[in-house]
């Protein structure tokens, strides 16, 4: 030991000898060996400072090298054969007034153009049978200020790549791999933040990648969970996943969320959902494409998965549905194409998928109303504020080579209480043009019957209701002619033309419905004409039959009446004429009453003209036509025979007169026909004969 001094204590110096041409002399300080027990301890320390100083500094260093490597410093404890390996502890002294002492481990710097800086390696001890030693690096705690920070930073570089930084938990060949945990400290005010960011660069910023562990066995790969912090008493933390804004001459980065491909089994689902709320509004889920000022707007594509399965698996379904509500209205679902202020608005297309057998269907259904009305369905084309509105087309396409075209059904549902829904088909009014036409056209056929067109008003089973009306009206006109009403049956080039049947409804207990055909009236011009004519034919013209209805009580009357006039002109004529024969005989005419039944009489036949209040009453003329090459037709008036009572009377009487100006009664003339060549016709008046009583008087 060096001597004590009243000022500084004596110095002890151990120095190896200088070697002029060889190595300098070594200095070895070693405790003694214990051949049977423990070796001696070795302690290098500076003692505690006095009352007014600091403790002495301890320096452990090797000298600089002028050529070659500088000397190493090795601090190592010995191996233990039946106990633990000796520990090595570096402890920096504490302080009650200044900063705690720092502990610095600095690997060596190099100025060589090809060398690398010295490595810094901190390894906990391995174990062949037990657990490996823990590696624990922790900053100092503080009871009144900020806890110490921990900085793990790889070296930077001015010309090459910056050094990498890696934290890797230990692997295991038979057990679980070690966990890696990065967590910030808890706080009474706010918890500490955790920031993981890629390095900045003038060329390409560093990538940040979170990847779950890979497994080579049959178990699934490890999950990756990114979750915001929970708020025990208030709100949970938000989460933002985004790419940064682009610079002045670039584009913003893509954001991709997808699951991996699967070679056996299902690929992973992607779920984007907001949490439910017990007392507030459920969070909204918004997927929106950013706007742009050059080119087309960004597209948004939602497509379900394809399948190539041969065992009957269907393609993935796509469902878009708004939220339901237990108290108020369910959420609205709106699917709308984009508008444009300078060109056409965006088109909206809904099309079902093509199928190798049956194509996919499309269903538009209003919502069910449990206590109110069901939801309406409105399909409307777009308004053209300056020009025409958009067209609306409902059609089934043409059939393929071996099928039929699809059926179209337009129907309202049955009503359990009240009226069933109406169907209204109407075209819009035209302000400077024509009103829109409505056309119902049934398709033609090259092998079967032409398609039928049926308009059926509704049936009623009510005891007081009437069947639905059927009304076909051509359009009226305030200045021009009214529209024509045209009902025609189909023509045929090789068979019979189609028939037209206009029939009023029959009744089992009341009167049958009336049938009326009336031409239009006019207040200043001629009333419209009404024409009933059968079709012309190459063999024979078609017949026209007008007959009153049959009845067990009274048959229906047939009445032909000319039109009445309220002015000074005569009432309209009634002309009933048989058809002419251009090359042969004209058609015959029969005016008769039908034969009586087994217990009745035949009906009367009356031919008379109407009474006149000013002027002569009308004549009655019965005459046959003349003949240029044959016999003039006979005019026969005969009374039918009977088998009970007197024979029927034939009365020919001229007219009486009550005139006081000398007018004579009407004359009665019976004359036979004259002849220019042969004898004139005989005139015979004879009373009737009788086989059982007197002949009639003349």
Secondary structure, 3 states (H helix, E strand, C coil): CCCCCCCCCCCCCCCCCCCCCCCCCCCCCCCCCCCCCCCCCCCCCCCCCCCCCCCCCCCCCCCCCCCCCCCCCCCCCCCCCCCCCCCCCCCCCCCCCCCCCCCCCCCCCCCCCCCCCCCCCCCCCCCCCCCCCCCCCCCCCCCCCCCCCCCCCCCCCCCCCCCCCCCCCCCCCCCCCCCCCCCCCCCCCCCCCCCCCCCCCCCCCCCCCCCCCCCCCCCCCCCCCCCCCCCCCCCCCCCCCCCCCCCCCCCCCCCCCCCCCCCCCCCCCCCCCCCCCCCCCCCCCCCCCCCCCCCCCCCCCCCCCCCCCCCCCCCCCCCCCCCCCCCCCCCCCCCCCCCCCCCCCCCCCCCCCCCCCCCCCCCCCCCCCCCCCCCCCCCCCCCCCCCCCCCCCCCCCCCCCCCCCCCCCCCCCCCCCCCCCCCCCCCCCCCCCCCCCCCCCCCCCCCCCCCCCCCCCCCCCCCCCCCCCCCCCCCCCCCCCCCCCCCCCCCCCCCCCCCCCCCCCCCCCCCCCCCCCCCCCCCCCCCCCCCCCCCCCCCCCCCCCCCCCCCCCCCCCCCCCCCCCCCCCCCCCCCCCCCCCCCCCCCCCCCCCCCCCCCCCCCCCCCCCCCCCCCCCCCCCCCCCCCCCCCCCCCCCCCCCCCCCCCCCCCCCCCCCCCCCCCCCCCCCCCCCCCCCCCCCCCCCCCCCCCCCCCCCC
